[in-house]
Amino acid sequence: MTRAACLMLLSLLCTAYASAAHAEGHPRDAHAGPDPELRVILVDAIKNADSFQDRYDAEVWLTDMSHRLEKQVTDPNERLKILRTVHRYATHAQVPPELVLAVIDIESNFDRYAISASSALGLMQVMPFWVPELGYKDKNELFKVDVNVLLGCMILKFYLDMERGDLVKGLARYNGSVGKRGYSDRVIERLRTKWFRL
């Protein structure tokens, strides 16, 4: 695939994130503390989510993505659990599952027990201040695949919408690196070279 075609595909992907209307302003970034508006979204998302509607689509996607993830997550049960969970909650949040996989790839290398220097936890490196905000009793809840991916997907969607679908700015806000491109570029490159389905 040519560079121009790849850029066009990424451009189409970015356009898919655009949100119809969103309040003006620049609320705090992902590492600054709980955002009240985001808290409401997360509480609602925790209630329920579903995913694949067609068994064939499920088999094709899971088989393809499982092959791509095999070197990082060697246990097939763990690998499929992560993939099913990502697809379920990314679909619920209206974020492409492949983008979520790219974020996890960069954030934690698919280590569900990852802890960052800033104390972010789990696959999607969710900040522990969300634990009491959302009614969880223990920050170790963030090491659970389903809890971490659900919250991570909703947080990512919130920041993409805040930036009106701008993938670079939304990813930077998710990472707490507003105004810088390094993190966003790494996620986009990983999406383009490893996770994007052509």
Stockholm file with secondary structure:
# STOCKHOLM 1.0

chainA/1-198         MTRAACLMLLSLLCTAYASAAHAEGHPRDAHAGPDPELRVILVDAIKNADSFQDRYDAEVWLTDMSHRLEKQVTDPNERLKILRTVHRYATHAQVPPELVLAVIDIESNFDRYAISASSALGLMQVMPFWVPELGYKDKNELFKVDVNVLLGCMILKFYLDMERGDLVKGLARYNGSVGKRGYSDRVIERLRTKWFRL
#=GR chainA/1-198 SS CCHHHHHHHHHHHHHHTCCSCCCSSCCCCTTSCCCHHHHHHHHHHHHCCCCCSCHHHHHHHHHHHHHHHTTTCCCHHHHHHHHHHHHHHHHHHTSCHHHHHHHHHHHHTTCTTCBCTTCCBTTTTBCTTHHHHTTCSCGGGGGSHHHHHHHHHHHHHHHHHHTTTCHHHHHHHHHTCTTCCHHHHHHHHHIIIIICCC
#=GC SS_cons         CCHHHHHHHHHHHHHHTCCSCCCSSCCCCTTSCCCHHHHHHHHHHHHCCCCCSCHHHHHHHHHHHHHHHTTTCCCHHHHHHHHHHHHHHHHHHTSCHHHHHHHHHHHHTTCTTCBCTTCCBTTTTBCTTHHHHTTCSCGGGGGSHHHHHHHHHHHHHHHHHHTTTCHHHHHHHHHTCTTCCHHHHHHHHHIIIIICCC
//
